[in-house]
Amino acid sequence: MRGHWARHLVCSRTGETAPLDEPAFLSPAGAPWLVEYELDPRKGDLLRHSLADRPWTLWRYRELLPVSRFEDRVDLGEGGTPLVRLRRMGPATPANIELLVKDEARNPTGSFKARGLSLAVNRARELGAAGVQLASAGNAALAMTAYAAAAGLRARVALPEDTPKTVEERCREHGAEVLLSPGTLVEAAKLLRQDDGFWTISTLREPYRVEGKKTMGLELAEQLGWELPDWIVYPLGGGTGIVGMHKAFDELRRLGLVGEKRPRFAVVQAAGCAPIVRAFERGEAAAEPWENPDTRVWGLRVPKAIGDFLVLKAVRESGGTAIAVDEQRLAEITSRAARLEGLLLGPEGAAALAAVEDLAARGTFSEGQRVVVFQTGDPANYQ
């Protein structure tokens, strides 16, 4: 008997359904599949009472994770990251907002990518993939190759040739095949083979990375006593985390674990590659590709996201916003976080804190609000 409450897959564009336990990539409409669950408040009570005896990893939410053979899962201890209160570094106004950092660098592979790639690799193994592959600028490659090694699966990664050498070397240490390409992720992805049984588990091209990433929202709710924050400030690349957390908050509501209140999403991109920000400001439902992306913040260098319409929908439904920041500010913010808070930030986390300062200056936050900032990766991954 399965231990999860998942029913089937549903197309995020048309609502068409598909079986859960068959390989699935994009729907016939060319849109991401999402996992649909059978949920009600009775199940919420069961889950809440079960949590006290479970380890503090993402697997504590096993009923909301569609892994068929739970006891046989590949588990490196992903999830369970701390929520750190900033005491000396918040914006001057409004003076009494509560600023918290969700430090995803504490994951096994040094970033939030461990969550999604854990679920994707587990499901690829369960459903008979010959191997797994993706194009990445860094953290996703590190996570996928680590979980593939632990699962006994072959792995292939395509990296832009200007990706830091540390990433390439670590992927090879995990036994992966590494392909290098000029240009961005778009060009790198063209190197991936499609004829040898490898699953391509790039962002939102299969259903399970979203399921892993949604646990950020589940954890956040539990860490805050099932009271969701007022704002989530999130550095955005492909957008899986926003789609996942939006989904998580809806599932928690259906379980009766949270009320109707939702956090507002503020998504953050680099000024040199900001397709979602541009589309948000123009009122567009999808984002045009960003020509000639110019940023050294690798996690934000995504010129076109396949789930852009889902990200924009989530931001608008939350009453949130989108903002681009000048990455020339990030070194100073990183230094200040280390000096004042004892935190080592990756460039994506620094971009999110830069956005907090800009949003506060615009009057976006109100007195007494709780703001959670996502610090998504360990700077050591790029050294």
N, C-alpha and C positions, 0 to 999 in steps of 0.2 A: 504493500500500500504506500503510495507516495506521501511525502510529508509536507508538500507545499499546497497552496490554494490556487495555483494557476489553472486557468481553463483552456485558453487558446491564444493565438496571435490575432491581432487586429491591425488592419492597414491604417496608418495615421492620417491618410488623406480621404479614403472612401468608406472606411468602416467594414470593409470585407474581412472575413475571418479565415484562418488557416489552422491546421493542426499544430499542436505545440511540439510534438516529438518527431518532427521531420525537419531536415535542413531548410533554413529560410534565410534569404538575403533581402533584396528589395522586393516590394510587392509588385503585382502586375501594373499598378499605377506609377511605379518608379519611386515609391515613398518608403520610409522605414516602417517595418513591423514593430509593434509594441505588444508586450505581454499583458493580457487581461486576467484579472483575478476575481474569484467569488468571495466577496467580503461583506461583513455585517458586524454590528457592535458586539454580538456574542463572541465572535472570533477575536475581536479587539480585546475583550476581557481575558480570553485564554492567552493571548500573546503577552499582554501586560504582566500577568501572573507568572508566566514562564521565564521572563527575562531575568529575574533575580538570580537564577541558578546557572546562567549561561555565561561563557567567556566573553570578554569585551572585545569582540571582533565583529566584522560585518555579518558573520554567519549566525549571530544571535537572532537575526531576523529570518530564519530559515524558511518559515512559511510563506514569505514574500519573495523567495528566490527560487526560480524554477529549475533546480538541479534534481535530477531523478534519483541519483544514488548518493544521498547526502553523506553517508558514512565513508564513501569511497572518494570523496572530493579531494582535489588538490588545494591545499590551504597553507599559505606561508605566514598567516597571522595578519592578514590585511584588515583595514578598518580600525575602529576604536581609537581614532586620533583625538588629541586633546583640544579643548576649547579654552584659549588663553585670554584673560582680560588684560587689555592695555591700560596701564596706569599713568604713563607719562607722555604718551605720544599722540593722543587724540587731538582733533581740531579744536581751536580756541572757542569756537561757537558752533552750535549751542553747547554750553559748558558742561552740562550734565547728561549728554548722551552716553550710553554704555557701549564701549567699543570692544568687540571680542574677535579674536583670530582663530579660525579653524585651521589647525596646522597639519595639512595633508602630507607634508614632507616626512612625517613619522611612519608612513607606510613602508612595507618591506622593500620596495624598489625605489623609494625616495620620492614618490609623487602620488597624486590622486589617481593616476592611470592604473595603479595596482588593482583598484576596486573593479573597474569595468573589465580589464583584461583577465582577471581571475575568473569572472563569470563566463566570459566569452570562450576562454580556453577550456574550462570545465565542460561547457556544453559542446564545444567542437569535439572533444574527446568522447563524450557520451554518444554523440550522433555520428561517429565514424569518420571524421575528417582524416585525410592522409597527412595533413599538416596545417599550419596557420601562417598567414602572411599579412603584412600591411605596409603602407608608406608612413613614415614618421619623421619628425624633426628632432626626436630625442626621447622624451619620457615614455611615450607609448611603446617605442621599440624596446626600451629597457624592460618594461613590464611584460610585454608579450613574450620576449625571448626567455625571461626567467620562468614564467608560468609554463611555457611550452617545455622547457627543460625538465621541470618538476613533473609534468604530465607525461613525459616520454614521447612528445610529439615533435616532428620536424618543424623548423621555423625559418621564415625568410623575411627580411626587412629591406625596404628600399629607402635610402636616406638621401636628402639633398647633399651634394658634395661639400658644402660649407658647414655641415653639422659638426659640432666639436668631436675631435678624434676619440675622446673618452667614451662617447656613446658607441661608436663603431667597435672599439676594442672590447667593451663589455658585452655587446651583442655576440661577438665572435667567441668570447669566453663561455657564453651559454650554448655554444654549438650551432649558432644560427648562420645561415647564408646571408651575406650582406651585399647589397647592390647599391652603387652610388650613381647619382645623376646630377647634372647641372640644373640650376633653377630651383623651383619650389617643390612642395609636396605634389602638386599637380603633375609636374614632369616626372618626379620620382615614381609615382603610382603607375605610370605607363610601363615600367620595367617589370611589374609583377606578372607572373604567368597565370593563365586562367584555365589550363588544360591538364593539370596533374593532380586534381583532387584536393589541393590546398584550399582551405577556407580563407577568403579575404575578410578580415575582421576590422576593417577600417571604421572610423567613427560613423555610427548609425547605419552602416550597411548590413548589419545583422542585429537581432533583437536584444542581445544579452549584455552588451556593455552598458546600456541604459540601466539595466537591472542592478548591476554592480554600483554604478554611480549614484543611483537613487538612495543608496544607504547613507550617503552624506546627509540627506534630508531626514531620514529616519533617526540617525544618531543625534542630529542637531535638536530635533524635537525631544528626544529622551533626555539629552543633557540639560535641557532648559525646563525640565519638569513638565513636558507636553504643552508648553506655552511657546508658540513660534515667535521669532524675532520680528521687528518692524521692517528691517531691511536686510537683504543679503547682497553684498558687493562681491562680484565674481569676475575674475579675469577670463575672457572668452576666446577660445580657439574654435574647435568644431561644435561646441555647444551641448555635448552629451550631458554634462553635469546639470545645466539648466533644465533640459528636457526631463532628466531623471528626477531632480528635486521637485519640479512641478508635478510630476506623476506621484512622487512619494507623498506629498502633502494631500493630494486628492485621496490616495489610498488610506492614509491615516484618518481623514475625515470620515470615509465610509466605514472604517473600523470603530469610529466613535472615540478615538484617542486624542483628537484635537477638534476644536470648534471650527467655525466658519472663517475666522481670521486667517489671512495669508500674508507671508512676507512680500514686500515689494522687491523685485529683482532690479539691481543696477548692474548691467553687464559692461565690462571694461575691455577696450581694445587699444592697441597702439595707434597713434596718429598715422603712421606709415602703412597700416594695413587694418582698415576699419570698415569692412563691408556691412556688418550688422548695424553699426552705429549710423552709417549713411542711410541705410534702408529704413531704420527706425525714424530718423529725422525727416525723411521724405514721406513717411506714412505708407511705405510699400510693404506688401505681404511677403516678399522674398527679396533676397539680396543679389545684386549683380556682382559678378566676379571683380575683385580688386586688381587692377592692372599694376604690374611692377611693384609688388609689396616691398616695403623698405623698413625692416625692423630686425634688430638682433635679439628680440625677445622671442625665442624659438616657439614657445607654446602659443603665442599669439599670431604667428605667421601662417594664417589659414586664409587664403584669398577667396575661397568659395566653400561653404559648408552645405552638405546635402540636406541637413535638417534645419536650414535657415528659417524656413517658414514656421517650424515648431518653436524655435527660440523666440522669434518675434512675437508669435502668438502668446507664449508664456509671459514674456516681459509686459506686453500690453494688458493681458488679463490680470496681471498682478498689480497694475497701476504703477509700474516701474519706469525705468529709463535706460538709456544707453549713452556711454560717454567714451571719448577717445582722450588719451593722455600722451604727453610729450615724454618719450623715454629718456631724454637727456636728464630728467629729474631723478631717475631711479637709483643711481649710485648714491646720491645724498640721502634718499629715503632708506635705502638698505643700511647705510652707515649709521643713521639715526636710530633705526630699530635695534641694531646690535648694541649701540651705546646706551640707549635709554631703557630698552625692554629686555635685553638679553636674547633677542630672537635673530636667527640667521634666515633672511628672506631670500627666496628665489626672485628672479626678475618679474615673474607674473604676480607674485604676492606684493612686491613693491609697487607694481602698476595699480593694483587694487587699492593700496593705501594712498597712492597719489590721487586716485579718483575720489576717495573719501574726503580728502582735503578740498578738492574742487567742488564736490557736491555740497559740502558744508558751507563753502563760500557762496554758493548759489542760493542757500536757504532751503535746500532739499529736506534736511532732517529737522525734526521738531524736538523741543525740550522733552527729556525723559525717554527718548526712543532708544531701543536696543538695536545695534547695527553689528552684523556678523560679516567679517571679511575673510575670504578664502585665500590662504597661502598654499599654493597648489604643488610646489616642488622644491626639492633640496638643491641649493646652488651648487653643491658638490657634483651633481650629475653632469654639469657642463664644464668642469675643470679639466 
